Amino acid sequence: MSFLSVDPKSLKVAQVHGYLLGAVAPRPIALVSTLDADGNPNLSPFSFFNVFSANPPIAIFSPARRGRDNTTKHTFENAKVHKECVINIVNFDMVQQMSLSSTEYPQGVNEFVKSGLTPIASEVVKPQRVMESPVQLECIIKEVIELGTEGGAGNLIVSEVVRIHINESVLDENGRIDPIKIDQVARLGGDWYTRAKDGLFSVAKPLERMGIGVDQIPADIRLSKVLTGNHLGQLGNVESMPNETEVNEYKLTELSDIFLEHEKDGQALERALHQHAATLLDQNHITEAWMTLLSFNA
């Protein structure tokens, strides 16, 4: 039996980070809502997260310093200004939108809007909850512990849970949270996640140049009765939509059968295109799905 043994101090931060994320997994995800100094909402996910006490109920998450340039995350800065947050638990139905919210949008940009997730008022704290989350924890921030000053250093946000909201649909007949019904997801290394029901799957990390966001998706697509929140999250994680020429070429070569079948019924055509796009998105064919959706008005 052979082991690779390394001294973390001899490696680049990115290598240490990769080994730790690959080894300490799966990790639960805290989708954290905070407010900045001007009262603007911020929403960002963290997998350095867990609960550490029930009396008092304490949850801790860590928005680490960025390894590449040693800058700090908005959530960390917000936690030092407003001592309140909401930790929203992430399940499979919202995983793509959660991932999109991790895009490094500029200060003041509302990730609720960009991700298409729904803000709802909290009862005790000022930051809003995520309606789609099956469990939402309103928290008072008790302490912020900085673990270092170099890139990759963590910042522990020690939070006391002051209100718990549980969607009743995830409870079993005894009033306990059912692990199958809640269908949580957790992070591993790289693009990998795991799901309570079905095991491993992958989610493409948000683009470095920033996705357009769910808010920039045309209304007829964004309000689709076929596409799910995960589908919208995938569509929002592109830098730009296909142009008219690309859409028309794809329409003629790949979608002609759908248009011929429903040429006399606009509503049926739109639904068929959305269903086809949903299938493409499930197969991670994002560009083709976009061209399918845009072809309806092309």
MIROKE-794774 format. One record per residue (C-alpha): residue number from 1; residue in three letters; x, z, y. Coordinates in pm, whole numbers, plus 50000, padded with zeros to 5 digits. Each point is the difference from the previous one (the first is absolute). Layout:
! MIROKE-794774
[NUM, 'ALA', [X, Z, Y]]
...
! end
This chain:
! MIROKE-794774
[1, 'MET', [50000, 50000, 50000]]
[2, 'SER', [50139, 49897, 50337]]
[3, 'PHE', [49907, 50131, 50347]]
[4, 'LEU', [50072, 49862, 50345]]
[5, 'SER', [50119, 50304, 50196]]
[6, 'VAL', [50040, 49968, 50375]]
[7, 'ASP', [50067, 50221, 50300]]
[8, 'PRO', [49721, 49934, 50255]]
[9, 'LYS', [50250, 50044, 50281]]
[10, 'SER', [50199, 49703, 49868]]
[11, 'LEU', [49703, 49762, 50015]]
[12, 'LYS', [49820, 49824, 50280]]
[13, 'VAL', [49678, 50168, 50108]]
[14, 'ALA', [49796, 49706, 49871]]
[15, 'GLN', [50148, 50043, 49652]]
[16, 'VAL', [49929, 50373, 49991]]
[17, 'HIS', [49649, 49932, 50129]]
[18, 'GLY', [49941, 49741, 49728]]
[19, 'TYR', [50121, 50224, 49718]]
[20, 'LEU', [49787, 50293, 50120]]
[21, 'LEU', [49685, 49791, 50041]]
[22, 'GLY', [50048, 49845, 49659]]
[23, 'ALA', [50066, 50333, 49831]]
[24, 'VAL', [49759, 50239, 50171]]
[25, 'ALA', [49676, 49820, 49926]]
[26, 'PRO', [49711, 49950, 49999]]
[27, 'ARG', [49945, 50159, 50340]]
[28, 'PRO', [49659, 50063, 50162]]
[29, 'ILE', [49932, 49829, 50332]]
[30, 'ALA', [49897, 50174, 50320]]
[31, 'LEU', [49836, 49761, 50246]]
[32, 'VAL', [50049, 50207, 50313]]
[33, 'SER', [49797, 49977, 50319]]
[34, 'THR', [50150, 50143, 50321]]
[35, 'LEU', [49972, 49962, 50379]]
[36, 'ASP', [50282, 49912, 50237]]
[37, 'ALA', [50069, 50167, 50336]]
[38, 'ASP', [49745, 49772, 50170]]
[39, 'GLY', [49731, 50062, 49740]]
[40, 'ASN', [50044, 49666, 49821]]
[41, 'PRO', [49927, 50012, 49624]]
[42, 'ASN', [50272, 49928, 49747]]
[43, 'LEU', [49964, 49946, 49626]]
[44, 'SER', [50291, 49981, 49756]]
[45, 'PRO', [50063, 50065, 49627]]
[46, 'PHE', [50267, 50227, 49851]]
[47, 'SER', [50091, 50051, 49634]]
[48, 'PHE', [50235, 50291, 50069]]
[49, 'PHE', [49693, 50221, 49966]]
[50, 'ASN', [49841, 50275, 49795]]
[51, 'VAL', [49814, 50333, 50015]]
[52, 'PHE', [50202, 50320, 49975]]
[53, 'SER', [49754, 50287, 50037]]
[54, 'ALA', [49631, 50077, 49950]]
[55, 'ASN', [49984, 50328, 50193]]
[56, 'PRO', [50057, 49900, 50271]]
[57, 'PRO', [49940, 49634, 49905]]
[58, 'ILE', [50319, 49821, 50106]]
[59, 'ALA', [50083, 49629, 49976]]
[60, 'ILE', [50337, 49860, 50105]]
[61, 'PHE', [50097, 49641, 50071]]
[62, 'SER', [50320, 49853, 50138]]
[63, 'PRO', [50031, 49710, 50245]]
[64, 'ALA', [50373, 49939, 49951]]
[65, 'ARG', [50237, 49850, 50254]]
[66, 'ARG', [50048, 49628, 49943]]
[67, 'GLY', [50317, 49932, 49807]]
[68, 'ARG', [50080, 49673, 50175]]
[69, 'ASP', [50007, 50124, 50360]]
[70, 'ASN', [49932, 50378, 49993]]
[71, 'THR', [49679, 49967, 50203]]
[72, 'THR', [49707, 50232, 49938]]
[73, 'LYS', [49645, 49916, 49901]]
[74, 'HIS', [49704, 50032, 50236]]
[75, 'THR', [49837, 50253, 49768]]
[76, 'PHE', [50301, 50231, 50032]]
[77, 'GLU', [49995, 49978, 50380]]
[78, 'ASN', [49623, 50053, 50007]]
[79, 'ALA', [50025, 50309, 49777]]
[80, 'LYS', [50228, 50166, 50252]]
[81, 'VAL', [49756, 49933, 50285]]
[82, 'HIS', [49659, 50060, 49839]]
[83, 'LYS', [50009, 50260, 49726]]
[84, 'GLU', [49718, 49837, 49804]]
[85, 'CYS', [49964, 49726, 49741]]
[86, 'VAL', [49775, 49871, 49724]]
[87, 'ILE', [50145, 49924, 49657]]
[88, 'ASN', [49786, 49733, 49833]]
[89, 'ILE', [50038, 49954, 49625]]
[90, 'VAL', [50047, 49638, 49887]]
[91, 'ASN', [49816, 49836, 49711]]
[92, 'PHE', [50016, 49648, 49859]]
[93, 'ASP', [49713, 49861, 50208]]
[94, 'MET', [50198, 50052, 50322]]
[95, 'VAL', [50359, 49948, 49883]]
[96, 'GLN', [50055, 49663, 50172]]
[97, 'GLN', [49865, 50128, 50331]]
[98, 'MET', [50210, 50314, 49966]]
[99, 'SER', [50307, 49783, 49944]]
[100, 'LEU', [49917, 49787, 50304]]
[101, 'SER', [49980, 50316, 50214]]
[102, 'SER', [50367, 50067, 49921]]
[103, 'THR', [50100, 49696, 50207]]
[104, 'GLU', [50221, 50112, 50287]]
[105, 'TYR', [49771, 49905, 50284]]
[106, 'PRO', [50107, 50101, 50353]]
[107, 'GLN', [49915, 50338, 50149]]
[108, 'GLY', [49633, 50019, 50100]]
[109, 'VAL', [49875, 49737, 49754]]
[110, 'ASN', [49705, 50138, 49803]]
[111, 'GLU', [50065, 49960, 49626]]
[112, 'PHE', [49635, 50078, 49929]]
[113, 'VAL', [49921, 49670, 50173]]
[114, 'LYS', [50288, 49809, 49844]]
[115, 'SER', [49926, 50117, 49646]]
[116, 'GLY', [49622, 49971, 50032]]
[117, 'LEU', [49954, 50358, 49881]]
[118, 'THR', [49711, 50194, 50153]]
[119, 'PRO', [50064, 50301, 50226]]
[120, 'ILE', [49750, 50286, 49987]]
[121, 'ALA', [49997, 50323, 50199]]
[122, 'SER', [50161, 50311, 49856]]
[123, 'GLU', [49828, 50339, 50019]]
[124, 'VAL', [50291, 50227, 50095]]
[125, 'VAL', [50289, 49784, 50124]]
[126, 'LYS', [50017, 49712, 50247]]
[127, 'PRO', [50162, 49726, 49785]]
[128, 'GLN', [49740, 49793, 49819]]
[129, 'ARG', [49945, 49973, 49627]]
[130, 'VAL', [50001, 49680, 49792]]
[131, 'MET', [49648, 49940, 49872]]
[132, 'GLU', [50119, 49797, 49698]]
[133, 'SER', [50220, 50286, 49877]]
[134, 'PRO', [49842, 50196, 49711]]
[135, 'VAL', [50149, 50330, 50123]]
[136, 'GLN', [50095, 50086, 50357]]
[137, 'LEU', [50196, 50312, 50098]]
[138, 'GLU', [49975, 50117, 50361]]
[139, 'CYS', [50320, 50188, 50079]]
[140, 'ILE', [50163, 50220, 50261]]
[141, 'ILE', [50374, 49934, 50018]]
[142, 'LYS', [50177, 50333, 49956]]
[143, 'GLU', [50361, 49887, 50013]]
[144, 'VAL', [50220, 49692, 50036]]
[145, 'ILE', [50330, 50038, 49815]]
[146, 'GLU', [50270, 49743, 50074]]
[147, 'LEU', [50229, 49963, 49697]]
[148, 'GLY', [50271, 49801, 50176]]
[149, 'THR', [50088, 49780, 50294]]
[150, 'GLU', [50127, 49688, 49822]]
[151, 'GLY', [49807, 49700, 49866]]
[152, 'GLY', [49807, 50085, 49684]]
[153, 'ALA', [49960, 50369, 50086]]
[154, 'GLY', [49655, 50141, 49933]]
[155, 'ASN', [49774, 50193, 50237]]
[156, 'LEU', [49768, 50241, 49823]]
[157, 'ILE', [49656, 50028, 50159]]
[158, 'VAL', [49861, 50327, 49866]]
[159, 'SER', [49623, 49980, 50034]]
[160, 'GLU', [49729, 50256, 49929]]
[161, 'VAL', [49677, 49850, 49866]]
[162, 'VAL', [49707, 50128, 50206]]
[163, 'ARG', [49725, 49771, 49871]]
[164, 'ILE', [49963, 49794, 49680]]
[165, 'HIS', [49763, 49703, 49978]]
[166, 'ILE', [49927, 49858, 49653]]
[167, 'ASN', [49793, 49691, 49932]]
[168, 'GLU', [49740, 50124, 49751]]
[169, 'SER', [50026, 49677, 49801]]
[170, 'VAL', [50340, 50114, 49861]]
[171, 'LEU', [49866, 50331, 49865]]
[172, 'ASP', [49911, 50060, 49635]]
[173, 'GLU', [49695, 50187, 49869]]
[174, 'ASN', [50180, 50332, 50058]]
[175, 'GLY', [50080, 49925, 50362]]
[176, 'ARG', [50369, 49937, 49931]]
[177, 'ILE', [50193, 49693, 50110]]
[178, 'ASP', [49994, 49747, 49716]]
[179, 'PRO', [50342, 49828, 49968]]
[180, 'ILE', [49841, 49676, 49884]]
[181, 'LYS', [49733, 49990, 50269]]
[182, 'ILE', [50241, 50078, 50285]]
[183, 'ASP', [50235, 49724, 49871]]
[184, 'GLN', [50303, 50114, 50198]]
[185, 'VAL', [50316, 49796, 50039]]
[186, 'ALA', [50357, 50124, 50024]]
[187, 'ARG', [50335, 49856, 50108]]
[188, 'LEU', [50302, 49915, 49791]]
[189, 'GLY', [50314, 49814, 50106]]
[190, 'GLY', [50003, 49661, 50173]]
[191, 'ASP', [49659, 49833, 50019]]
[192, 'TRP', [49869, 50189, 49698]]
[193, 'TYR', [49696, 50226, 49985]]
[194, 'THR', [49806, 50159, 49719]]
[195, 'ARG', [49626, 50042, 49964]]
[196, 'ALA', [49812, 50276, 49820]]
[197, 'LYS', [49791, 49747, 49804]]
[198, 'ASP', [50229, 49711, 49919]]
[199, 'GLY', [50366, 50093, 50047]]
[200, 'LEU', [50260, 49799, 50189]]
[201, 'PHE', [49937, 49734, 50264]]
[202, 'SER', [50184, 49874, 50308]]
[203, 'VAL', [49913, 49967, 50369]]
[204, 'ALA', [50211, 49781, 50228]]
[205, 'LYS', [50152, 50205, 50280]]
[206, 'PRO', [49879, 49915, 50351]]
[207, 'LEU', [50192, 49723, 50170]]
[208, 'GLU', [50293, 50099, 50223]]
[209, 'ARG', [49858, 49781, 50280]]
[210, 'MET', [49659, 50171, 49974]]
[211, 'GLY', [49682, 49872, 49841]]
[212, 'ILE', [49722, 49874, 50225]]
[213, 'GLY', [49778, 50291, 49895]]
[214, 'VAL', [49642, 50008, 49877]]
[215, 'ASP', [49878, 49999, 50359]]
[216, 'GLN', [50131, 49643, 50045]]
[217, 'ILE', [49813, 49861, 49698]]
[218, 'PRO', [49704, 49781, 50110]]
[219, 'ALA', [49674, 50196, 49997]]
[220, 'ASP', [49828, 49783, 49737]]
[221, 'ILE', [50284, 50084, 49761]]
[222, 'ARG', [50051, 50362, 50108]]
[223, 'LEU', [49630, 50075, 49949]]
[224, 'SER', [49980, 49821, 49665]]
[225, 'LYS', [49766, 50150, 49740]]
[226, 'VAL', [50236, 49878, 49727]]
[227, 'LEU', [50346, 50103, 50117]]
[228, 'THR', [50109, 50362, 49957]]
[229, 'GLY', [50208, 50219, 50227]]
[230, 'ASN', [50301, 49927, 49778]]
[231, 'HIS', [49943, 49628, 50048]]
[232, 'LEU', [49986, 50044, 50377]]
[233, 'GLY', [50320, 50203, 49988]]
[234, 'GLN', [50174, 49712, 49821]]
[235, 'LEU', [49869, 49746, 50252]]
[236, 'GLY', [50110, 50218, 50291]]
[237, 'ASN', [50355, 50023, 49868]]
[238, 'VAL', [50103, 49647, 50108]]
[239, 'GLU', [50185, 49898, 50313]]
[240, 'SER', [49761, 49714, 50076]]
[241, 'MET', [49707, 49811, 49853]]
[242, 'PRO', [50040, 49647, 49855]]
[243, 'ASN', [49959, 49722, 50255]]
[244, 'GLU', [49714, 49750, 50007]]
[245, 'THR', [50201, 49723, 49832]]
[246, 'GLU', [50097, 50222, 49709]]
[247, 'VAL', [49641, 50118, 49958]]
[248, 'ASN', [49856, 49646, 50002]]
[249, 'GLU', [50254, 49874, 49747]]
[250, 'TYR', [49929, 50294, 49770]]
[251, 'LYS', [49625, 49948, 50043]]
[252, 'LEU', [50023, 49637, 49888]]
[253, 'THR', [50235, 50057, 49708]]
[254, 'GLU', [49903, 50341, 49860]]
[255, 'LEU', [49647, 50082, 50117]]
[256, 'SER', [49813, 49670, 49971]]
[257, 'ASP', [49802, 50109, 49693]]
[258, 'ILE', [49872, 50313, 50175]]
[259, 'PHE', [49894, 49802, 50308]]
[260, 'LEU', [49826, 49734, 49789]]
[261, 'GLU', [49813, 50259, 49794]]
[262, 'HIS', [49862, 50180, 50306]]
[263, 'GLU', [49988, 49719, 50258]]
[264, 'LYS', [49629, 50061, 50073]]
[265, 'ASP', [50010, 50381, 50022]]
[266, 'GLY', [50229, 50149, 50264]]
[267, 'GLN', [49946, 50360, 49895]]
[268, 'ALA', [50073, 49925, 49635]]
[269, 'LEU', [50310, 49806, 50103]]
[270, 'GLU', [50134, 50286, 50209]]
[271, 'ARG', [49941, 50250, 49721]]
[272, 'ALA', [50166, 49772, 49743]]
[273, 'LEU', [50305, 49960, 50224]]
[274, 'HIS', [50023, 50377, 50054]]
[275, 'GLN', [49972, 50058, 49624]]
[276, 'HIS', [50274, 49744, 49936]]
[277, 'ALA', [50218, 50162, 50267]]
[278, 'ALA', [49942, 50343, 49844]]
[279, 'THR', [50125, 49867, 49668]]
[280, 'LEU', [50308, 49854, 50168]]
[281, 'LEU', [50070, 50330, 50177]]
[282, 'ASP', [49970, 50190, 49673]]
[283, 'GLN', [50272, 49765, 49872]]
[284, 'ASN', [50203, 50064, 50320]]
[285, 'HIS', [49968, 49639, 50124]]
[286, 'ILE', [49960, 50100, 50365]]
[287, 'THR', [50065, 49664, 50171]]
[288, 'GLU', [49760, 49815, 49770]]
[289, 'ALA', [49734, 50264, 50062]]
[290, 'TRP', [50039, 49961, 50375]]
[291, 'MET', [49965, 49621, 49978]]
[292, 'THR', [49692, 50038, 49780]]
[293, 'LEU', [49832, 50238, 50246]]
[294, 'LEU', [50085, 49792, 50307]]
[295, 'SER', [49879, 49679, 49836]]
[296, 'PHE', [49635, 50098, 50051]]
[297, 'ASN', [50020, 49930, 50372]]
[298, 'ALA', [50270, 49731, 49982]]
! end
